[in-house]
Amino acid sequence: MRTAFYISDGTALTAEAFGHALLSMFPIAVEHKTLPFIDSEEKAQRVCRLIQQAQAEDGEAPLIFHTFVNTELKQKITSCGGVSYDFLDKFVGPLAAELGVEAQPKTHRTHGIHQDYSFRIDAINYTLDHDDGKKLNKLSEADIILIGVSRTGKTPTSLYLALQYGIKAANYPITDDDDFESLRLPAALKPHRHKLFGLTLEPDRLHEIRSKRREGSRYASLQQCRFELAEVEKLYRREAVPFIDSTRFSVEEIAAKILAETNLKRHRY
């Protein structure tokens, strides 16, 4: 076991993303500890004690991924022990030389409140209001409308798109009750065909997911899962709706694939 610390005088999201991306390439067991807003001498001292404690318990130097604006606090953390990685130090200098502009570090600039933040809040509120076909009168405001049978990942993917990219993502369930009978798009969706994107899964995976909610039910049966998925994929092809099989992808990967195929504008924060 190796302990990895993600430390910053801001949110630590950048250090966390950087560290996780690197560590994901190595087949080792890691205990992750994220420590945001280490913005005082007192807090830095407490972090030092945690680093030293981890080294004593693991018998290995902790890995420290950090992003500090305050250089004094950074020096304090990096002198506590462990092995430090600061990708800002590596890239800021060369980038400043290329741009011909000196860097002006500022706490919370990366994840603080600015213009794109409002897009994210509006998108989250919109997505929550338009989950699972609850509201249909404002679909014209959607950036994208995810469709699919129940439990194919529409809600988590919609929320991820809203939270991470400020995208207004509605979602609509294709149900066995009426939509499969005619194998046509629901009337509410037809005017917004150009915004539709479908999700599907392998039948065994859908059966597994549904069984956790309603084990032994017709809804969760493998036969029903096979039927619904086969029908919805016919619908996608007939109506020329782009879709992906998300069986082996995380929510982050599903969102990235959707963005790659649709070229939706992202409002990063």
C-alpha positions in Angstrom: 0.0 0.0 0.0 1.2 3.5 -0.9 -0.5 6.7 0.3 -1.1 9.5 -2.2 -1.9 13.0 -1.0 -3.5 15.7 -3.2 -2.9 19.0 -1.5 -3.6 22.6 -2.4 -4.4 26.0 -1.0 -7.4 25.9 -3.3 -9.9 23.1 -4.1 -7.2 20.5 -4.8 -9.2 19.4 -7.8 -6.4 20.0 -10.2 -3.8 18.1 -8.1 -6.3 15.3 -7.6 -7.1 15.0 -11.3 -3.3 15.1 -12.2 -2.4 12.5 -9.6 -5.2 10.1 -10.4 -4.4 10.3 -14.1 -0.8 9.3 -13.4 -1.5 6.7 -10.8 -4.1 5.0 -13.0 -1.3 3.8 -15.2 0.3 1.8 -12.5 -1.0 -1.6 -11.0 -0.5 -0.7 -7.4 -2.7 -0.3 -4.3 -3.0 3.3 -3.3 -4.8 5.0 -0.4 -6.0 8.4 -1.7 -6.2 11.5 0.6 -7.3 14.8 -0.7 -6.6 17.9 1.4 -8.0 21.1 0.0 -7.8 24.7 1.3 -4.5 24.3 3.1 -4.1 28.0 3.3 -2.4 28.7 6.7 0.7 27.8 8.6 -1.3 25.9 11.1 -3.1 23.8 8.5 0.2 23.1 6.7 1.7 21.8 10.0 -1.2 19.4 10.5 -0.7 18.2 6.9 3.0 17.6 7.7 2.1 15.4 10.6 -0.3 13.4 8.4 2.4 12.9 5.8 4.9 11.7 8.4 2.4 9.4 9.9 1.6 7.8 6.6 5.3 7.3 5.9 5.7 5.6 9.3 2.7 3.3 8.8 3.4 2.4 5.1 7.1 2.1 5.4 7.2 4.0 2.1 7.4 7.6 1.3 4.0 9.1 0.5 3.3 10.5 -3.0 2.4 14.2 -2.8 0.6 15.9 -5.7 0.2 19.5 -5.0 -0.8 22.9 -6.5 0.1 25.9 -4.3 -0.1 29.6 -5.1 1.5 30.5 -1.7 5.1 29.6 -2.1 5.8 29.6 1.6 3.1 27.0 2.2 4.4 24.9 -0.7 7.9 24.9 0.7 6.5 23.8 4.1 4.6 20.9 2.5 7.4 19.7 0.3 9.9 19.7 3.2 7.7 17.3 5.3 8.9 14.2 3.6 7.4 12.1 0.9 8.0 12.5 -2.8 6.5 15.7 -4.3 5.1 16.3 -7.8 4.0 19.7 -9.0 3.2 19.8 -12.7 2.7 23.6 -12.5 6.4 24.1 -11.8 7.2 21.9 -14.8 5.0 23.7 -17.3 4.4 27.3 -16.2 8.0 28.5 -17.1 8.0 27.1 -20.6 4.5 28.3 -21.3 5.3 31.8 -20.1 8.2 31.9 -22.4 6.1 30.7 -25.3 3.3 33.3 -24.6 5.6 36.1 -23.7 3.6 36.8 -20.6 4.5 36.2 -17.0 2.2 33.9 -15.0 0.1 35.6 -12.3 -1.0 32.8 -9.9 -4.2 33.5 -8.0 -5.9 31.2 -5.5 -9.3 29.7 -6.7 -8.8 31.0 -10.3 -9.1 27.6 -11.8 -12.3 26.5 -10.0 -13.6 29.8 -8.7 -16.8 31.7 -9.6 -16.6 33.4 -13.0 -18.5 33.7 -16.2 -18.7 30.0 -17.0 -19.9 29.2 -13.5 -23.4 30.5 -14.2 -23.7 28.2 -17.2 -23.0 25.3 -14.9 -25.6 26.3 -12.3 -28.2 26.9 -14.9 -27.4 23.6 -16.6 -27.6 21.6 -13.3 -31.0 23.2 -12.5 -32.3 22.5 -16.0 -31.1 18.9 -16.0 -32.7 18.1 -12.6 -36.0 19.6 -13.8 -35.9 17.6 -17.0 -34.8 14.2 -15.7 -36.7 11.1 -16.8 -39.1 13.0 -19.0 -40.6 14.9 -16.1 -41.0 18.2 -18.1 -41.5 18.3 -21.8 -42.5 21.9 -22.5 -39.0 23.3 -22.4 -37.1 20.7 -24.5 -36.3 23.5 -27.0 -33.8 24.8 -24.4 -31.9 21.5 -24.1 -28.4 21.2 -25.6 -28.9 17.5 -25.8 -31.6 14.9 -25.0 -30.5 11.5 -23.9 -32.9 8.6 -24.6 -32.9 4.9 -23.8 -34.6 2.2 -21.9 -34.7 2.3 -18.1 -31.4 2.0 -16.2 -29.0 2.6 -19.1 -27.3 5.5 -17.5 -29.3 8.5 -18.8 -29.6 10.4 -15.5 -25.9 10.1 -14.2 -24.6 11.0 -17.7 -27.0 14.0 -18.0 -25.9 15.3 -14.5 -22.2 14.8 -15.3 -22.6 16.8 -18.6 -24.3 19.6 -16.6 -21.9 19.6 -13.7 -18.7 19.3 -15.6 -19.4 21.2 -18.8 -22.5 23.4 -18.2 -24.5 21.5 -20.8 -28.3 21.4 -20.4 -29.0 17.8 -20.8 -32.6 16.5 -20.6 -33.3 12.8 -20.7 -36.3 10.7 -21.7 -37.1 7.0 -21.0 -38.2 4.7 -23.8 -40.7 2.4 -22.1 -42.2 -1.0 -22.9 -45.7 0.4 -22.2 -46.2 2.4 -25.3 -43.0 3.4 -27.2 -42.2 -0.1 -28.4 -45.7 -0.8 -29.7 -45.2 1.5 -32.6 -41.4 1.6 -32.7 -41.5 5.3 -33.3 -40.2 8.3 -31.5 -42.5 9.7 -28.9 -44.4 12.7 -30.2 -42.8 15.0 -27.7 -39.3 14.2 -29.0 -39.9 14.4 -32.8 -39.5 18.2 -33.0 -36.1 17.8 -31.3 -34.8 14.9 -33.3 -31.5 16.7 -34.0 -30.7 16.9 -30.2 -31.3 13.2 -29.5 -28.6 10.8 -28.4 -29.2 7.2 -27.5 -27.7 5.0 -24.8 -27.7 1.2 -24.8 -26.2 -1.7 -22.9 -25.5 -5.4 -23.2 -28.5 -7.4 -22.0 -26.6 -9.2 -19.2 -25.4 -5.9 -17.8 -28.9 -4.4 -17.9 -30.3 -7.5 -16.2 -27.7 -7.2 -13.5 -28.5 -3.5 -12.8 -32.3 -4.0 -12.8 -32.1 -7.0 -10.6 -30.6 -4.9 -7.8 -33.8 -2.8 -7.9 -36.5 -5.4 -8.6 -35.0 -8.9 -8.4 -37.2 -11.6 -9.8 -39.5 -9.2 -11.7 -40.4 -9.2 -15.3 -38.8 -5.8 -15.6 -35.4 -7.3 -14.5 -35.7 -10.5 -16.4 -33.0 -11.2 -19.0 -35.6 -11.9 -21.6 -37.2 -8.5 -21.1 -33.8 -6.8 -21.1 -33.0 -8.4 -24.4 -36.3 -7.5 -25.9 -36.2 -3.8 -24.9 -32.6 -3.3 -26.0 -33.2 -5.0 -29.3 -36.2 -2.8 -29.9 -34.6 0.5 -28.8 -31.6 -0.2 -31.1 -34.0 -0.8 -34.0 -35.6 2.6 -33.1 -32.3 4.4 -33.1 -31.3 3.0 -36.5 -34.7 3.6 -38.0 -34.9 7.2 -36.8 -31.2 7.9 -37.4 -30.5 8.7 -33.8 -26.7 8.4 -32.9 -26.1 6.1 -30.0 -23.4 4.3 -28.0 -23.1 1.0 -26.1 -22.0 2.2 -22.6 -21.5 -1.3 -21.1 -17.8 -0.9 -20.6 -17.5 2.8 -20.1 -17.5 5.0 -17.0 -19.8 8.0 -16.8 -16.8 10.2 -17.6 -16.0 8.2 -20.7 -19.7 8.1 -21.9 -19.8 11.9 -21.6 -16.6 12.4 -23.4 -17.8 10.1 -26.3 -21.0 12.0 -26.5 -19.2 15.4 -26.7 -16.8 14.0 -29.3 -19.7 12.9 -31.6 -21.9 16.0 -31.1 -19.4 18.8 -30.8 -21.4 20.5 -28.1 -20.0 23.7 -26.7 -18.4 23.1 -23.3 -18.5 25.7 -20.5 -15.5 24.6 -18.4 -15.1 26.0 -14.9 
